[in-house]
Amino acid sequence: MPFDAAFAPEKTSCSEGVTPLPVLGADVRVPLVTGGEVTYAALDYAASAPALQRVWDDVAAYAPYYGSVHRGAGHLSQLSTELFEQSRRTVAEFVGCREGDQVVFTRATTDSLNLLASVLPQGTRVFVFETEHHASLLPWRGREVTYLDAPRSPEAAVATLEAALHGAPAGPKLVCVTGASNVTGEVWPVRELARAAHRHGARLVLDAAQLAPHRPVNLAELEADWVAFSGHKLYAPFGAGVLAGRADWLREAEPYLAGGGASRSVVRGADGGVDVEWHTTAARHEAGSPNVIGAYALASACRALTEAGFDRLVAREEELLARLRAGLAELPQVTVLSLFGQDADRVGVLSFVVEGWNSSHFAAALSAEYGIGVRDGLFCAHPLLRTLLGQSGDTPGECGAPEAAPGERALNAVRVSFGAGTPDEHVDRFVTAVRELVGNGARWNYRTEDGRCVPEAPERSAR
């Protein structure tokens, strides 16, 4: 039995449990501005997925045994240290680490990619598509960066990268690419891009923030050099993330953060300063007291998804996605955004615009009148949204005003996203709500407050 199983309450395998997977918040009731209340439909998984009940139970079972990691001789410290390192091994197995790879625990995908940016050898040129989330688009600023135009098919993505790498000067090179878009949900050809990178002597880091919760991610099979992802998108919202992959650049660079835990030895130097010998393991970039709760929660989520079986999870998600897309396809006022075309492979993430609607207004009405939580805006992927919407500005219209005048382009979009914990009813309610809002308009008045669209007070809202 694995060490951490001692803390886990009795439970059946996820593959034998209820479908969808049990998550916290499934029974939360929220008020409607039109009166009454309804069970909340959480359809913003791409931002933060709800915690799996199993993850919550595992953390609660361990909590009384919480202790410092790598820093104590006491029993609880020793237990926590072993739990932390077992979590590292669980994550390594989940992402298919190869012999010699390292798993570094971070705060999130953003932290992971900034860590990798900090260890790049001098002169490294980075290649990144403009379609990336800001977490994988911005950390490379200050380096030699080649920004690649948005491709319109997976094949075009590979060809674009090949052409850019072919003309690149000699020296270390890194390609950063998303696994699945946080805007369109479209799955990128990671293995083909990795092979193209390697043909030209480049390495590839995979931003799997949106891919890992929906599809299996295996470094060896994808031939990627690193993978980064976040616990809070993987049903483990306890402040942990991961950078996993090749150890050499990590081992040779200065620590991401200087402090306790990263250092093997510190002595006063002859010049009156201090001389430091840094660890060569993952600890080199994990200075400070490790987030053992976050690491354990993330490992628990990895186990839960593995035991549930990605084949089963993917099949169910594709059924929900097909139901969602079929419902929206019946509404000519709704335009679903896509880079690779409507037939492209995608995870449970979909963005759209509605003719005659400001996206913030539409999202506010979904929440206030139907108890449905979605996201609106540019989704921390501004260049991609501007490409998809065919515009360069990002100033939204006033709440209640149309998204754009007739013949003009939209300024932002609405995103709906779901996953392993989403009930069928939530998707059905969403499609019904969109149909009613498009056909009949909102039943309430809304106003702009601090840049957000909010319902008017009851005495002013009747329509």
C-alpha positions in Angstrom: 0.0 0.0 0.0 1.4 3.5 -0.9 2.4 5.5 2.1 -0.3 8.2 1.5 -3.1 5.6 1.4 -2.8 5.4 5.2 -4.4 8.9 5.3 -7.2 8.3 2.8 -10.7 7.4 3.9 -12.3 4.3 2.6 -13.6 4.8 -0.9 -14.5 2.9 -4.0 -12.6 3.3 -7.3 -13.7 6.3 -9.3 -14.4 4.0 -12.2 -17.1 2.3 -10.1 -18.5 5.6 -8.7 -21.2 8.0 -9.7 -20.9 9.7 -13.1 -20.1 12.5 -13.2 -17.3 12.4 -10.6 -18.3 13.8 -7.3 -17.1 17.4 -6.7 -17.5 19.9 -4.0 -20.3 22.5 -4.6 -22.6 20.2 -6.5 -25.5 21.0 -4.2 -24.8 24.7 -3.8 -28.0 26.8 -4.3 -27.9 30.4 -5.6 -30.6 33.1 -5.7 -32.1 34.3 -8.9 -33.0 38.0 -9.5 -36.3 36.9 -10.8 -37.1 35.1 -7.5 -36.4 31.8 -6.0 -33.1 29.9 -6.2 -31.5 27.1 -8.2 -28.6 24.7 -8.0 -25.6 26.5 -9.3 -24.3 25.3 -12.7 -20.5 25.8 -12.6 -19.5 26.1 -16.2 -16.2 27.9 -15.8 -13.9 24.9 -15.4 -11.2 26.4 -17.6 -10.6 29.1 -15.0 -10.8 26.9 -11.9 -12.3 23.5 -11.7 -14.2 22.5 -8.5 -12.4 20.2 -6.1 -13.0 16.6 -6.4 -14.7 15.2 -3.3 -12.0 12.6 -3.2 -9.3 15.2 -3.1 -11.0 17.1 -0.3 -11.4 13.8 1.7 -7.7 12.9 1.2 -6.6 16.3 2.4 -8.9 16.2 5.4 -7.6 12.8 6.4 -4.0 14.0 6.2 -4.5 17.4 7.8 -4.1 16.2 11.5 -0.7 14.8 10.5 0.5 18.0 8.8 4.1 18.9 9.6 7.2 20.6 8.1 8.8 19.0 5.1 12.5 18.1 4.9 13.0 20.1 8.1 12.3 18.0 11.2 13.2 14.8 13.0 9.7 14.5 14.5 7.3 11.8 13.5 4.8 14.2 11.8 7.6 15.9 9.9 8.9 12.6 8.7 5.4 11.5 7.6 4.9 14.8 5.8 8.2 14.6 4.0 7.4 11.1 2.8 4.0 12.2 1.7 5.5 15.1 -0.2 8.0 12.9 -2.0 5.4 10.2 -2.7 3.2 12.9 -4.3 6.2 13.8 -6.5 6.4 10.2 -7.7 2.7 10.1 -8.3 2.8 13.2 -10.5 5.8 11.9 -12.3 3.9 8.7 -13.2 0.8 10.7 -14.2 2.7 12.7 -16.8 5.0 9.9 -18.0 8.3 11.2 -16.8 11.4 9.5 -18.2 14.4 8.3 -16.3 16.3 11.4 -15.2 13.4 13.8 -15.4 12.5 16.1 -12.5 9.2 17.1 -11.0 9.3 20.6 -9.5 6.3 21.7 -7.5 5.4 25.4 -8.2 2.3 27.6 -7.5 0.6 27.1 -10.9 1.3 26.9 -14.7 2.3 30.6 -14.7 4.9 30.0 -12.0 6.2 26.9 -13.8 6.8 28.7 -17.1 8.4 31.7 -15.4 10.6 29.2 -13.6 11.6 27.7 -16.9 12.2 31.1 -18.4 14.6 31.9 -15.5 16.8 28.9 -16.2 17.2 29.2 -20.0 20.8 29.2 -21.1 22.3 32.5 -22.3 21.3 33.2 -25.8 18.3 30.9 -26.0 15.8 31.9 -28.6 12.1 31.2 -27.8 9.4 30.4 -30.4 5.8 30.9 -29.3 2.6 31.3 -31.2 0.5 34.4 -30.6 -2.4 32.1 -29.7 -0.9 31.2 -26.3 -2.5 32.1 -22.9 -0.6 35.0 -21.3 1.0 32.4 -18.9 2.9 30.9 -21.8 3.1 34.1 -23.9 4.6 36.6 -21.5 7.3 34.9 -19.4 9.8 35.0 -22.3 9.8 38.8 -22.6 13.3 40.0 -22.3 14.7 37.0 -24.2 15.1 36.6 -27.9 11.6 35.7 -28.9 10.0 34.9 -32.2 6.2 35.3 -32.1 4.5 33.1 -34.6 1.2 34.1 -36.3 -1.9 32.1 -35.5 -2.2 29.0 -37.7 -5.5 28.0 -39.2 -5.0 24.2 -39.0 -2.8 21.8 -37.0 -0.8 21.1 -40.2 -0.2 24.9 -40.6 1.0 25.1 -37.1 3.7 22.5 -37.8 4.7 24.1 -41.1 4.9 27.6 -39.5 7.2 26.3 -36.7 9.3 24.4 -39.2 9.8 27.5 -41.3 10.7 29.6 -38.3 13.2 27.1 -36.9 14.8 26.5 -40.3 15.8 30.1 -40.5 16.9 30.5 -36.9 20.5 31.2 -35.9 22.5 28.5 -34.1 22.3 28.2 -30.4 19.8 26.9 -27.8 16.2 27.1 -28.8 12.9 26.5 -27.0 9.4 26.1 -28.4 6.4 26.8 -26.1 3.0 25.5 -27.1 -0.4 24.9 -25.5 -1.9 21.5 -25.4 -5.5 22.7 -25.7 -6.6 26.3 -26.2 -8.2 28.0 -23.2 -10.4 29.9 -25.7 -11.5 27.4 -28.3 -10.7 24.1 -26.6 -9.0 23.0 -29.7 -6.3 20.3 -29.2 -2.8 21.2 -30.7 -0.6 18.7 -32.5 2.0 18.5 -29.7 3.9 15.4 -30.8 4.3 16.7 -34.3 5.4 20.1 -33.0 7.9 18.4 -30.7 9.3 16.3 -33.5 9.7 19.5 -35.6 11.4 21.2 -32.8 13.8 18.3 -32.3 14.7 18.1 -35.9 16.0 21.6 -35.6 17.8 21.2 -32.3 15.1 22.9 -30.3 13.4 21.8 -27.1 9.6 22.0 -26.4 7.7 22.9 -23.3 4.0 22.0 -23.2 1.5 24.2 -21.4 -1.0 21.5 -20.3 -3.1 23.6 -18.1 -6.2 22.9 -20.2 -5.1 19.6 -21.6 -4.3 17.6 -18.4 -7.8 17.8 -16.8 -9.3 16.4 -20.0 -6.8 14.1 -21.7 -3.9 11.9 -20.7 -0.6 13.7 -20.9 2.6 11.6 -21.3 6.0 13.3 -21.8 7.5 10.2 -23.4 4.7 9.6 -25.8 4.3 13.3 -26.7 8.1 13.6 -27.0 8.0 16.9 -25.1 10.9 18.1 -23.0 8.8 19.7 -20.2 5.2 20.0 -19.2 3.6 22.6 -17.0 0.1 22.5 -15.4 -1.9 23.7 -12.5 -3.6 22.0 -9.6 -6.5 24.4 -9.5 -7.6 23.4 -13.0 -7.0 19.7 -12.2 -9.7 19.6 -9.4 -7.1 20.3 -6.7 -7.4 24.0 -5.7 -4.8 24.1 -3.0 -2.2 26.4 -4.6 0.2 23.9 -6.3 1.5 23.5 -9.9 4.1 21.4 -11.7 7.0 21.8 -14.0 8.2 18.3 -15.0 10.8 17.2 -17.5 14.4 17.4 -18.4 16.8 18.1 -15.5 19.9 19.6 -17.2 18.8 23.2 -17.6 17.1 23.2 -14.2 20.2 21.7 -12.6 22.7 24.1 -14.2 20.9 27.4 -13.6 20.8 29.6 -10.5 17.8 28.7 -8.3 14.5 30.3 -9.2 14.2 31.6 -5.6 17.1 31.8 -3.1 16.4 30.5 0.3 16.2 27.6 2.7 15.6 24.2 1.1 17.3 25.2 -2.2 20.7 25.2 -0.6 22.8 22.2 0.4 25.5 24.2 2.3 26.0 27.8 3.2 29.3 29.1 4.6 30.9 32.5 5.2 33.3 33.2 2.4 36.8 34.6 2.6 35.5 38.0 1.3 33.1 38.3 4.2 30.0 37.2 2.2 28.5 33.8 1.9 29.2 30.9 -0.4 26.4 28.6 -1.3 26.2 25.1 -2.7 22.8 24.5 -4.2 21.0 21.3 -4.5 21.0 19.6 -7.9 17.6 17.9 -7.4 14.2 19.5 -7.8 14.7 21.1 -4.3 17.0 23.6 -6.1 13.9 25.4 -7.3 11.6 24.8 -4.3 13.0 27.3 -1.8 11.0 27.9 1.3 8.6 25.5 3.2 7.0 23.3 0.6 3.3 23.4 0.0 2.7 19.8 1.1 -1.1 20.1 1.2 -1.1 21.4 -2.4 1.3 18.8 -3.7 -0.7 16.0 -2.0 -4.0 17.4 -3.3 -2.6 17.5 -6.8 -1.3 13.9 -6.5 -4.7 12.8 -5.2 -6.4 14.3 -8.3 -3.9 12.6 -10.6 -4.8 9.2 -9.0 -8.5 9.9 -9.1 -8.5 10.7 -12.8 -6.2 7.8 -13.6 -8.5 5.4 -11.7 -11.6 6.8 -13.3 -10.1 6.1 -16.7 -9.5 8.8 -19.3 -11.2 6.7 -21.9 -14.4 6.9 -20.0 -14.0 10.6 -19.0 -13.2 11.6 -22.6 -16.1 9.7 -24.0 -18.6 11.4 -21.6 -17.1 14.8 -22.2 -17.4 14.4 -26.0 -21.1 13.5 -25.5 -21.7 16.7 -23.5 -19.7 18.7 -26.0 -21.7 17.3 -28.9 -24.9 18.2 -27.1 -23.7 21.7 -26.4 -22.6 22.3 -29.9 -25.8 20.9 -31.4 -27.8 23.3 -29.3 -25.8 26.3 -30.2 -25.8 25.4 -33.9 -29.6 25.9 -33.9 -29.2 29.6 -33.1 -27.9 31.6 -36.1 -27.3 34.6 -33.8 -24.5 32.6 -32.0 -21.1 32.3 -33.6 -18.7 29.7 -32.0 -15.1 30.7 -32.2 -12.6 28.4 -33.8 -9.0 28.5 -35.1 -8.8 25.1 -36.8 -12.4 24.8 -38.0 -15.6 23.4 -36.4 -14.5 19.8 -36.9 -11.3 20.1 -35.0 -10.6 17.9 -32.0 -11.4 19.9 -28.8 -11.8 19.5 -25.0 -14.8 20.8 -23.0 -14.0 24.5 -23.6 -16.0 26.6 -26.1 -16.2 30.4 -26.7 -18.8 32.3 -28.7 -20.3 35.7 -29.5 -24.0 36.5 -29.7 -25.3 39.0 -32.3 -26.7 42.1 -30.6 -25.3 41.3 -27.2 -22.4 42.6 -25.1 -20.7 39.5 -23.8 -20.5 40.8 -20.2 -24.2 41.5 -20.3 -24.9 38.0 -21.6 -22.8 36.3 -19.0 -24.4 38.4 -16.2 -27.9 37.4 -17.4 -26.9 33.7 -17.4 -25.8 34.1 -13.8 -28.5 36.3 -12.4 -31.5 34.8 -14.2 -30.4 31.1 -14.6 -27.8 30.4 -11.9 -25.1 29.6 -14.5 -21.5 30.6 -14.1 -19.5 31.2 -17.3 -16.6 33.6 -18.2 -16.7 36.6 -20.5 -13.9 38.8 -21.8 -10.6 38.0 -23.5 -9.6 35.1 -21.3 -6.0 36.2 -20.7 -5.4 35.4 -24.4 -5.7 38.8 -25.9 -3.8 38.3 -29.2 -5.8 35.1 -29.9 -9.2 36.7 -29.2 -8.3 39.7 -31.3 -7.4 37.4 -34.2 -10.6 35.3 -33.8 -12.7 38.4 -33.5 -11.0 40.3 -36.3 -10.3 43.4 -34.2 -7.4 45.1 -32.4 -9.2 47.0 -29.6 -10.2 45.6 -26.3 -12.6 48.2 -24.8 -16.0 46.5 -24.1 -19.2 48.3 -24.7 -21.4 49.5 -21.8 -23.5 46.9 -20.1 -26.8 46.4 -21.8 -25.4 47.9 -25.1 -24.9 45.6 -28.1 -21.6 43.9 -28.3 -21.1 45.7 -31.6 -23.3 47.7 -33.9 -24.7 45.9 -37.0 -21.8 45.2 -39.4 -19.2 45.8 -36.7 -17.0 43.1 -35.0 -17.4 41.9 -31.5 -15.1 43.2 -28.7 -15.0 40.1 -26.4 -16.6 36.7 -26.0 -18.4 34.3 -23.7 -16.7 31.1 -22.6 -18.4 27.9 -21.4 -16.2 25.1 -20.0 -16.9 21.9 -18.2 -15.3 18.6 -17.1 -15.4 15.4 -15.2 -17.8 16.8 -12.5 -20.3 18.4 -14.8 -23.9 17.0 -14.7 -25.8 16.6 -17.9 -28.4 19.0 -16.6 -26.0 21.9 -16.4 -25.2 21.7 -20.1 -28.9 21.3 -20.9 -29.8 24.3 -18.7 -27.1 26.4 -20.4 -28.4 25.6 -23.9 -32.0 26.4 -22.8 -30.8 29.7 -21.2 -28.9 30.8 -24.3 -31.9 30.0 -26.5 -34.2 32.0 -24.3 -31.9 35.0 -24.0 -31.3 35.1 -27.7 -35.0 34.7 -28.5 -36.6 36.8 -25.7 -33.9 39.0 -24.3 -33.0 39.5 -20.6 -35.8 39.7 -18.1 -33.9 42.1 -15.9 -32.1 45.4 -16.2 -28.4 45.6 -15.9 -25.8 48.3 -15.4 -22.0 48.7 -15.5 -20.2 48.8 -12.1 -16.4 48.9 -11.8 -16.2 47.5 -15.4 -18.5 44.6 -14.7 -22.2 44.1 -15.7 -24.4 43.6 -12.7 -28.2 43.4 -12.1 -30.0 46.6 -11.2 -31.6 46.8 -7.7 -35.1 45.2 -7.6 -36.9 48.5 -7.5 -35.4 49.5 -10.8 -35.2 46.2 -12.6 -38.6 45.1 -13.6 -39.0 44.8 -17.4 
